[in-house]
Amino acid sequence: MRSVLFGALLGSFAIVAPLAQAGTPSDTLVVARNIGSIKSFDPAAFSEYAGAEIIASLYDRLFEIEPSDPKTPAPRLADRWEVSADGLTYRFHMRQGVTFSSGNPVTANDAVYSLKRIAIIGQVPGQLLSQIGVTKANCAEALQVVSDQEFTMTLPKPYSPDLVIKVLSAGLSSVVDSKVVKEHEKDGDLGQAYLATHSAGAGPYVLRAWLPSQSVTLQRNDKFWRPAPKIKRIVFRHTAEPSSQRILLEKGDVDMARDLPADQVAEMAKNPDLRVDSFSRAALNYLALNQKNKELAKPQIREAITHLIDFDGMESTFLKGQRKVQQSFWPSGLDFAIDTRPYTFDIEAAKKLLAEAGDSNGLDLKLTVMNSFPYPQIAQSLQSTFAKVNVRLTLETSDFLTAMNRFRAHEFDLVLADWGTSYPDINVNANWFVIGSGDLGPDASIKTIPWRTGYYNAEVSKMAADAALIADKDKRAAAYKTIQERFQQEYPMIIMFQYVDQVVQRANVKGFFIGPTFDAISYEGVTK
């Protein structure tokens, strides 16, 4: 099979040349997006949003989130399943008559191979799979083929069945064509080099061409088992600057722009040739406080900071339409979310708490900030409101990787960060925001946000771990309500906002869907 990169060069005239003209072909969707971060299209090895979005169109999963009910995963390649009486063994039945884009049938062997591959490679998808106890160490025993159409997954603990199915709705359950991948293995790499630049799935599209930091082209998979997509070809055109995306969209050179700030969206919404669609996402902005700073470790200082954030002011101005206030670690609109807002903007309350902490003369703190919207704007708002009580913030602005490296190395006082949810169950965020370890050293086995902030709450960590095993939905909801309230009161992370994705499209484009999780994005139903 020829290289996708080589194919891109051969197809560049047919694909790229029309983009210079006003209007796009009727069978092609052209998307302006910043795709410069893409490193691989392997469903076992991706770690960034843009790649995850494209992978979702290349591979079908065991279960998937659908527009009709974003809370409840729907069967896809697994069309039914049973759970043993002890809650440990799941028996999955594969949908019959489905083929990969290669023409090979999709079987239980492919599903087991794909899940084992995820666990063995052990990158972000593998880490998510480990949250239901399937790991590199035990995957050979945990995953067993029963027949061409059936396989079993045996877990070490009786996790909530609702949790298990929701984990399997994430991209980690993308099924790869094991025959094709094995044919392209090199030096025991499980086909990673091949799948970085090729697709081998059963999704609605196949990867036709990739020119890094220029474009990605998908071609309709004519062997797709569901109704064929109306759009024959999707071209993702790398456009780093939002202003350039706007110009291309207004001229009609692209059909959709994906990275536009709120102020530009507001202006473009007035254009009758364009339409703005908004999608609530399970992604959060938060402020983390380093507990190795003795001042920030004081409970009164943490509480004072919650009163120095102008949540509503930011939401109603530069974040308008693209963020909504959210103060729990689990986003609104999903099962077990609480929408309480214990944090209020109250300068006098902050002054009183600073005095109680012995810091009535104020503090000097450094705030680590990423240089992309909306982080500098949020940081400037914080700098302004903190100054009202003599808390003097020095902004240390850098690119994403530098800021996150400081966060991981504990080289910060305060840091603005974000988190995108991978599957629609609260356990995923509880694992990231709540569960920690008493080992806060550099060799700790658990390096979640509590570790990054130098914090450990043994009681609430155990509560969160235990909640994943509760089968009864009402009892599980009650447990997570308590956990979220304790988090709001005690943890050195202040949740601030939930994402709202605004997508600006040409008025004739319809059917695009973004679900709550970061890789629940579908072009399958798009029409022009």
VENTABEL-V318007 format. One record per residue. N is the residue number from 1. RES is the residue in three letters. PHI is phi in degrees with one decimal (none if undefined). OMEGA is omega as a letter, one per 30 degrees, with the letter a starting at -180 (NA if undefined). D_FIRST is the distance of its C-alpha to the first C-alpha in Angstrom with 2 decimals. Layout:
((N/RES/PHI/OMEGA/D_FIRST) (N/RES/PHI/OMEGA/D_FIRST))
//
This chain:
((1/MET/none/a/0.00) (2/ARG/-71.0/l/3.77) (3/SER/-65.2/l/6.58) (4/VAL/-63.9/l/8.83) (5/LEU/-63.7/l/11.67) (6/PHE/-65.6/l/10.68) (7/GLY/-61.4/l/10.17) (8/ALA/-63.1/a/13.51) (9/LEU/-67.3/l/15.18) (10/LEU/-65.8/a/14.29) (11/GLY/-95.4/a/15.46) (12/SER/-65.3/a/18.36) (13/PHE/-67.0/a/21.00) (14/ALA/-67.6/a/20.34) (15/ILE/-90.1/a/20.14) (16/VAL/-88.0/a/22.67) (17/ALA/-54.8/a/25.19) (18/PRO/-62.8/a/26.70) (19/LEU/-68.3/l/27.48) (20/ALA/-78.1/a/30.15) (21/GLN/-99.6/l/32.04) (22/ALA/-70.1/a/34.31) (23/GLY/89.6/a/32.82) (24/THR/-115.7/l/29.26) (25/PRO/-57.0/a/27.60) (26/SER/-65.5/a/28.86) (27/ASP/-98.5/a/25.47) (28/THR/-126.5/l/24.26) (29/LEU/-105.6/l/25.60) (30/VAL/-109.3/a/25.86) (31/VAL/-116.6/l/26.89) (32/ALA/-88.3/a/28.65) (33/ARG/-157.5/l/28.24) (34/ASN/-81.0/a/28.37) (35/ILE/-116.7/a/24.85) (36/GLY/-67.7/a/25.36) (37/SER/-85.6/a/25.53) (38/ILE/-65.4/l/21.97) (39/LYS/-118.0/a/20.44) (40/SER/-161.0/l/17.80) (41/PHE/-110.2/l/16.42) (42/ASP/-81.9/a/16.79) (43/PRO/-64.9/l/19.56) (44/ALA/-95.2/a/21.11) (45/ALA/-132.9/a/21.46) (46/PHE/-79.9/l/22.47) (47/SER/-147.8/a/26.10) (48/GLU/-135.1/a/26.74) (49/TYR/-62.6/a/27.46) (50/ALA/-61.4/l/25.09) (51/GLY/-66.3/a/21.96) (52/ALA/-61.0/l/23.53) (53/GLU/-62.3/a/24.17) (54/ILE/-72.6/l/20.60) (55/ILE/-58.2/l/19.39) (56/ALA/-61.2/l/22.08) (57/SER/-90.3/a/20.35) (58/LEU/-95.7/a/16.94) (59/TYR/-128.4/l/18.48) (60/ASP/-96.2/a/21.44) (61/ARG/-116.1/l/24.16) (62/LEU/-65.1/l/26.83) (63/PHE/-137.2/a/29.40) (64/GLU/-153.4/l/29.42) (65/ILE/-77.3/a/32.08) (66/GLU/-120.0/a/32.87) (67/PRO/-58.3/a/35.05) (68/SER/-67.3/a/37.83) (69/ASP/-156.2/a/38.66) (70/PRO/-63.2/a/37.10) (71/LYS/-80.9/a/39.25) (72/THR/-119.4/l/38.02) (73/PRO/-61.4/l/34.42) (74/ALA/-104.8/l/33.41) (75/PRO/-60.8/l/31.55) (76/ARG/-124.3/l/27.91) (77/LEU/-75.5/l/25.74) (78/ALA/-97.7/a/28.92) (79/ASP/-98.9/l/31.53) (80/ARG/-161.1/a/34.52) (81/TRP/-160.4/l/35.77) (82/GLU/-131.6/l/38.96) (83/VAL/-120.8/a/40.61) (84/SER/-66.0/a/42.88) (85/ALA/-60.0/a/46.59) (86/ASP/-84.8/l/46.38) (87/GLY/75.1/a/43.64) (88/LEU/-101.3/a/41.31) (89/THR/-113.8/l/38.83) (90/TYR/-109.4/l/36.56) (91/ARG/-111.8/a/35.16) (92/PHE/-106.3/l/32.26) (93/HIS/-110.8/a/31.36) (94/MET/-78.8/l/27.88) (95/ARG/-65.2/a/27.69) (96/GLN/-85.5/l/27.04) (97/GLY/81.2/a/24.76) (98/VAL/-95.9/l/22.09) (99/THR/-124.0/l/18.37) (100/PHE/-75.6/l/15.29) (101/SER/-62.3/l/13.04) (102/SER/-74.2/a/10.91) (103/GLY/99.3/l/14.30) (104/ASN/-68.3/l/15.24) (105/PRO/-70.1/l/18.85) (106/VAL/-86.1/a/20.01) (107/THR/-126.6/l/22.53) (108/ALA/-62.3/l/25.01) (109/ASN/-60.6/l/22.97) (110/ASP/-67.0/a/20.23) (111/ALA/-64.0/l/23.06) (112/VAL/-66.3/l/24.73) (113/TYR/-57.3/a/21.66) (114/SER/-65.7/a/21.00) (115/LEU/-67.9/l/24.68) (116/LYS/-63.1/l/25.03) (117/ARG/-61.3/l/22.07) (118/ILE/-58.1/a/23.85) (119/ALA/-65.1/a/27.10) (120/ILE/-71.0/l/25.88) (121/ILE/-65.0/l/24.08) (122/GLY/71.4/l/27.32) (123/GLN/-84.6/a/26.71) (124/VAL/-51.4/l/28.30) (125/PRO/-59.5/l/26.86) (126/GLY/-66.1/l/28.00) (127/GLN/-64.8/l/31.37) (128/LEU/-68.8/l/31.79) (129/LEU/-62.2/l/31.04) (130/SER/-67.0/l/33.71) (131/GLN/-71.8/l/36.23) (132/ILE/-116.0/l/36.49) (133/GLY/85.9/l/36.62) (134/VAL/-97.0/a/33.10) (135/THR/-130.8/l/32.21) (136/LYS/-58.6/a/30.30) (137/ALA/-70.3/a/33.49) (138/ASN/-118.2/a/33.94) (139/CYS/-64.3/a/30.65) (140/ALA/-62.9/l/30.29) (141/GLU/-86.6/a/33.65) (142/ALA/-68.8/a/33.55) (143/LEU/-113.6/a/30.46) (144/GLN/-131.7/l/30.73) (145/VAL/-80.5/l/28.95) (146/VAL/-96.0/l/31.71) (147/SER/-157.4/l/29.79) (148/ASP/-59.0/a/26.56) (149/GLN/-112.0/a/28.14) (150/GLU/-136.6/l/30.30) (151/PHE/-147.4/l/30.30) (152/THR/-119.6/l/33.01) (153/MET/-129.4/a/33.36) (154/THR/-108.4/a/36.60) (155/LEU/-101.1/a/37.96) (156/PRO/-75.3/a/40.63) (157/LYS/-136.3/l/42.82) (158/PRO/-81.8/l/43.63) (159/TYR/-63.1/l/42.02) (160/SER/-53.9/l/42.85) (161/PRO/-57.3/l/40.67) (162/ASP/-60.7/l/40.38) (163/LEU/-62.6/a/38.95) (164/VAL/-60.0/a/36.41) (165/ILE/-67.4/l/34.96) (166/LYS/-68.7/l/34.92) (167/VAL/-60.5/a/33.01) (168/LEU/-78.6/l/30.39) (169/SER/-92.2/l/30.14) (170/ALA/-79.8/a/28.64) (171/GLY/-61.3/l/25.01) (172/LEU/-64.5/l/25.31) (173/SER/-95.0/l/25.08) (174/SER/-60.5/a/21.62) (175/VAL/-97.1/l/19.91) (176/VAL/-99.9/l/16.35) (177/ASP/-74.7/a/14.36) (178/SER/-63.2/l/15.54) (179/LYS/-64.5/a/13.59) (180/VAL/-65.6/a/10.14) (181/VAL/-63.8/a/11.85) (182/LYS/-63.6/l/13.63) (183/GLU/-64.7/a/10.75) (184/HIS/-112.8/l/9.82) (185/GLU/-66.6/l/13.54) (186/LYS/-133.9/l/15.10) (187/ASP/53.6/l/18.85) (188/GLY/68.9/a/19.64) (189/ASP/-86.6/a/18.26) (190/LEU/57.5/l/17.33) (191/GLY/76.5/a/13.85) (192/GLN/-63.2/a/15.62) (193/ALA/-63.2/a/13.79) (194/TYR/-66.8/a/10.37) (195/LEU/-73.4/l/12.21) (196/ALA/-64.2/a/14.14) (197/THR/-128.0/l/11.58) (198/HIS/-137.7/l/9.41) (199/SER/-115.3/l/11.09) (200/ALA/-147.8/a/11.39) (201/GLY/-128.1/l/14.75) (202/ALA/-121.5/a/17.22) (203/GLY/-77.5/a/18.75) (204/PRO/-69.8/a/19.75) (205/TYR/-134.6/l/16.96) (206/VAL/-120.9/l/13.28) (207/LEU/-80.0/a/12.35) (208/ARG/-95.4/a/11.49) (209/ALA/-155.2/l/12.78) (210/TRP/-141.7/l/14.88) (211/LEU/-110.3/a/17.40) (212/PRO/-51.3/a/19.50) (213/SER/60.5/l/23.09) (214/GLN/-129.7/a/22.43) (215/SER/-161.7/l/20.44) (216/VAL/-129.6/a/18.00) (217/THR/-121.6/l/16.81) (218/LEU/-110.5/l/16.23) (219/GLN/-114.3/a/15.64) (220/ARG/-57.6/l/17.65) (221/ASN/-86.9/a/16.24) (222/ASP/-73.3/l/17.82) (223/LYS/-101.5/a/17.83) (224/PHE/-60.5/a/19.91) (225/TRP/-77.9/l/22.98) (226/ARG/-92.0/l/25.54) (227/PRO/-51.8/a/26.72) (228/ALA/-63.0/l/24.02) (229/PRO/-57.4/l/24.34) (230/LYS/-71.6/a/26.35) (231/ILE/-86.2/a/24.38) (232/LYS/-77.6/a/21.19) (233/ARG/-141.3/l/19.93) (234/ILE/-120.2/l/21.09) (235/VAL/-116.4/l/21.25) (236/PHE/-93.9/a/22.67) (237/ARG/-101.9/a/24.48) (238/HIS/-63.5/l/25.61) (239/THR/-138.6/a/29.39) (240/ALA/-72.2/a/31.29) (241/GLU/-89.3/l/34.80) (242/PRO/-56.3/a/36.26) (243/SER/-62.4/l/38.44) (244/SER/-69.8/l/35.47) (245/GLN/-59.6/a/33.93) (246/ARG/-61.7/a/37.28) (247/ILE/-60.7/a/37.56) (248/LEU/-61.4/a/34.13) (249/LEU/-70.1/a/34.96) (250/GLU/-66.0/l/38.45) (251/LYS/-78.2/a/37.30) (252/GLY/88.6/l/34.78) (253/ASP/-79.0/l/31.78) (254/VAL/-133.4/a/30.26) (255/ASP/-97.8/a/30.95) (256/MET/-155.0/l/31.38) (257/ALA/-124.2/a/32.43) (258/ARG/-112.8/a/31.99) (259/ASP/-130.4/a/33.96) (260/LEU/-100.8/l/37.39) (261/PRO/-71.7/a/40.65) (262/ALA/-58.5/a/43.49) (263/ASP/-65.4/l/45.67) (264/GLN/-69.5/l/43.06) (265/VAL/-61.1/a/42.20) (266/ALA/-59.5/l/45.92) (267/GLU/-70.3/a/46.24) (268/MET/-70.7/l/43.17) (269/ALA/-63.6/l/44.45) (270/LYS/-80.4/a/47.25) (271/ASN/-83.8/a/44.91) (272/PRO/-65.8/l/44.97) (273/ASP/-84.3/a/41.54) (274/LEU/-122.0/l/39.99) (275/ARG/-139.2/l/40.06) (276/VAL/-108.6/l/40.03) (277/ASP/-111.9/a/38.82) (278/SER/-116.9/a/39.71) (279/PHE/-132.8/l/38.14) (280/SER/-73.3/a/39.87) (281/ARG/-114.4/l/37.65) (282/ALA/-90.6/l/38.26) (283/ALA/-129.5/a/38.15) (284/LEU/-132.8/l/41.21) (285/ASN/-104.0/a/42.88) (286/TYR/-144.9/l/45.32) (287/LEU/-113.4/a/47.71) (288/ALA/-106.6/a/47.82) (289/LEU/-113.3/a/50.97) (290/ASN/-76.0/a/50.95) (291/GLN/-77.2/l/53.49) (292/LYS/-79.0/l/53.95) (293/ASN/-85.3/a/55.93) (294/LYS/-61.7/l/59.33) (295/GLU/-72.1/a/60.23) (296/LEU/-71.1/l/57.11) (297/ALA/-77.6/l/57.71) (298/LYS/-75.2/l/60.94) (299/PRO/-56.9/a/60.65) (300/GLN/-66.7/l/62.85) (301/ILE/-68.7/l/60.53) (302/ARG/-58.1/a/57.50) (303/GLU/-65.6/l/59.54) (304/ALA/-59.7/a/60.89) (305/ILE/-62.5/l/57.39) (306/THR/-62.5/l/56.61) (307/HIS/-91.6/a/59.59) (308/LEU/-105.4/a/58.45) (309/ILE/-105.6/a/55.26) (310/ASP/-87.1/a/55.78) (311/PHE/-54.5/a/53.23) (312/ASP/-66.8/l/54.53) (313/GLY/-62.3/l/55.08) (314/MET/-69.2/a/51.48) (315/GLU/-59.9/a/50.15) (316/SER/-89.9/a/52.33) (317/THR/-119.2/a/51.57) (318/PHE/-72.7/l/48.43) (319/LEU/-99.4/a/46.48) (320/LYS/-55.0/l/47.67) (321/GLY/87.9/a/45.14) (322/GLN/-118.1/l/42.48) (323/ARG/-144.4/l/44.27) (324/LYS/-134.2/a/46.92) (325/VAL/-60.9/l/49.29) (326/GLN/-147.0/a/48.24) (327/GLN/-119.1/l/50.07) (328/SER/-112.2/a/48.52) (329/PHE/-74.7/l/45.41) (330/TRP/-113.4/a/44.08) (331/PRO/-64.4/l/43.36) (332/SER/-68.6/l/45.42) (333/GLY/91.5/a/44.20) (334/LEU/-118.1/l/42.78) (335/ASP/-53.6/l/44.54) (336/PHE/77.6/l/47.14) (337/ALA/-72.5/l/47.24) (338/ILE/-114.5/a/50.70) (339/ASP/-110.3/l/51.62) (340/THR/-68.6/l/54.69) (341/ARG/-126.6/a/55.35) (342/PRO/-75.0/a/57.64) (343/TYR/-92.5/l/57.04) (344/THR/-126.6/l/59.23) (345/PHE/-78.6/a/59.78) (346/ASP/-149.6/a/63.30) (347/ILE/-61.5/a/64.53) (348/GLU/-65.0/l/67.88) (349/ALA/-63.6/l/66.34) (350/ALA/-65.2/l/64.12) (351/LYS/-59.5/a/67.20) (352/LYS/-62.5/a/69.05) (353/LEU/-68.3/l/66.26) (354/LEU/-62.3/l/65.91) (355/ALA/-63.9/l/69.66) (356/GLU/-62.0/a/69.47) (357/ALA/-83.8/a/66.84) (358/GLY/81.5/a/69.14) (359/ASP/-123.5/a/67.00) (360/SER/-65.7/l/69.18) (361/ASN/-84.9/l/68.80) (362/GLY/95.0/a/65.05) (363/LEU/-140.5/l/62.02) (364/ASP/-112.6/a/59.66) (365/LEU/-132.7/l/56.01) (366/LYS/-108.9/l/52.61) (367/LEU/-113.7/l/49.90) (368/THR/-82.6/a/46.26) (369/VAL/-135.1/l/44.39) (370/MET/-75.1/a/40.84) (371/ASN/-90.0/a/40.91) (372/SER/-109.7/l/39.07) (373/PHE/-56.4/g/40.77) (374/PRO/-105.0/a/42.81) (375/TYR/-62.7/l/43.60) (376/PRO/-60.1/a/45.85) (377/GLN/-68.2/l/47.72) (378/ILE/-62.8/a/48.28) (379/ALA/-61.1/l/49.37) (380/GLN/-66.2/l/51.87) (381/SER/-64.1/l/53.31) (382/LEU/-62.5/a/53.77) (383/GLN/-57.9/a/55.31) (384/SER/-69.0/a/57.79) (385/THR/-74.2/l/58.84) (386/PHE/-63.0/a/59.00) (387/ALA/-63.7/a/61.32) (388/LYS/-65.8/l/63.86) (389/VAL/-121.6/l/64.74) (390/ASN/64.1/l/64.36) (391/VAL/-92.8/a/60.97) (392/ARG/-95.5/a/59.53) (393/LEU/-97.0/l/55.74) (394/THR/-100.7/a/53.99) (395/LEU/-87.7/l/50.49) (396/GLU/-110.1/a/47.83) (397/THR/-96.7/a/44.89) (398/SER/-155.0/l/41.46) (399/ASP/-73.9/a/37.75) (400/PHE/-57.1/a/36.17) (401/LEU/-63.1/l/35.06) (402/THR/-63.7/l/38.48) (403/ALA/-63.0/a/40.36) (404/MET/-70.8/l/38.45) (405/ASN/-65.4/l/38.86) (406/ARG/-63.9/l/42.60) (407/PHE/-60.4/a/42.61) (408/ARG/-66.0/a/41.01) (409/ALA/-91.2/a/43.37) (410/HIS/62.7/a/46.46) (411/GLU/-97.4/a/47.19) (412/PHE/-161.6/l/48.50) (413/ASP/-97.3/l/51.52) (414/LEU/-126.9/l/49.91) (415/VAL/-142.3/l/46.28) (416/LEU/-92.1/a/44.76) (417/ALA/-143.4/l/41.48) (418/ASP/-138.8/l/39.39) (419/TRP/-152.0/l/37.58) (420/GLY/-108.3/a/35.10) (421/THR/-78.0/a/35.23) (422/SER/-94.9/l/32.18) (423/TYR/-147.0/a/33.57) (424/PRO/-84.5/l/36.70) (425/ASP/-130.6/a/39.12) (426/ILE/-59.1/l/41.78) (427/ASN/-56.8/a/40.93) (428/VAL/-63.9/l/38.01) (429/ASN/-78.4/l/40.44) (430/ALA/-62.7/l/43.20) (431/ASN/-63.5/a/40.99) (432/TRP/-86.1/a/40.33) (433/PHE/-95.2/a/43.76) (434/VAL/-109.5/a/46.23) (435/ILE/-75.2/l/45.36) (436/GLY/-136.1/a/46.11) (437/SER/-144.7/l/47.50) (438/GLY/-67.4/l/50.75) (439/ASP/-86.1/a/48.80) (440/LEU/-103.8/a/48.43) (441/GLY/-80.2/a/47.64) (442/PRO/-67.1/a/44.50) (443/ASP/-101.9/a/43.25) (444/ALA/-60.4/l/43.70) (445/SER/-80.0/l/41.21) (446/ILE/-114.2/a/41.46) (447/LYS/-123.9/l/40.79) (448/THR/-83.4/a/41.01) (449/ILE/-61.9/l/43.07) (450/PRO/-54.1/l/46.40) (451/TRP/-63.0/a/45.48) (452/ARG/-61.9/a/44.51) (453/THR/-93.2/a/47.92) (454/GLY/72.0/a/49.81) (455/TYR/-130.4/l/50.95) (456/TYR/-146.8/l/51.18) (457/ASN/-121.0/a/52.88) (458/ALA/-61.9/a/53.08) (459/GLU/-65.7/a/54.68) (460/VAL/-72.3/l/52.29) (461/SER/-59.0/l/49.24) (462/LYS/-66.0/l/50.43) (463/MET/-58.7/a/51.15) (464/ALA/-69.0/l/47.57) (465/ALA/-63.7/a/46.11) (466/ASP/-68.1/a/48.50) (467/ALA/-63.0/l/47.74) (468/ALA/-67.0/a/44.16) (469/LEU/-98.7/a/45.76) (470/ILE/-82.8/a/48.04) (471/ALA/-81.1/a/47.10) (472/ASP/-70.3/a/49.76) (473/LYS/-66.1/a/48.53) (474/ASP/-66.4/l/52.02) (475/LYS/-68.1/l/52.77) (476/ARG/-67.1/l/49.43) (477/ALA/-61.9/l/50.16) (478/ALA/-64.3/l/53.58) (479/ALA/-64.0/a/52.20) (480/TYR/-72.1/l/49.67) (481/LYS/-62.7/l/52.38) (482/THR/-63.6/a/54.48) (483/ILE/-62.2/a/51.60) (484/GLN/-64.4/l/50.78) (485/GLU/-67.5/l/54.48) (486/ARG/-65.0/l/54.89) (487/PHE/-59.3/a/51.87) (488/GLN/-61.2/a/53.45) (489/GLN/-85.1/a/56.73) (490/GLU/-122.1/a/55.69) (491/TYR/-81.3/a/52.23) (492/PRO/-85.5/l/51.76) (493/MET/-129.5/a/48.99) (494/ILE/-108.6/l/50.12) (495/ILE/-73.3/a/47.74) (496/MET/-116.5/a/48.23) (497/PHE/-141.6/l/45.83) (498/GLN/-110.3/a/43.15) (499/TYR/-71.6/l/40.34) (500/VAL/-127.7/l/40.28) (501/ASP/-82.9/l/37.14) (502/GLN/-104.7/a/38.14) (503/VAL/-113.6/l/35.47) (504/VAL/-101.3/a/36.57) (505/GLN/-131.4/l/35.01) (506/ARG/-62.1/a/35.88) (507/ALA/-61.5/a/38.41) (508/ASN/-85.3/a/36.29) (509/VAL/-87.3/a/33.51) (510/LYS/-139.6/l/34.16) (511/GLY/93.4/l/32.68) (512/PHE/-75.5/a/31.14) (513/PHE/-133.7/l/31.95) (514/ILE/-122.3/l/32.37) (515/GLY/-89.5/a/33.67) (516/PRO/-71.8/a/35.76) (517/THR/-86.3/a/33.21) (518/PHE/-69.2/l/30.93) (519/ASP/-115.4/l/27.65) (520/ALA/-92.5/a/29.29) (521/ILE/-133.8/a/28.05) (522/SER/-131.1/l/26.90) (523/TYR/-102.4/a/25.79) (524/GLU/-58.9/a/25.41) (525/GLY/-99.4/a/28.84) (526/VAL/-70.6/l/28.99) (527/THR/-130.8/l/30.52) (528/LYS/-129.0/NA/31.79))
//
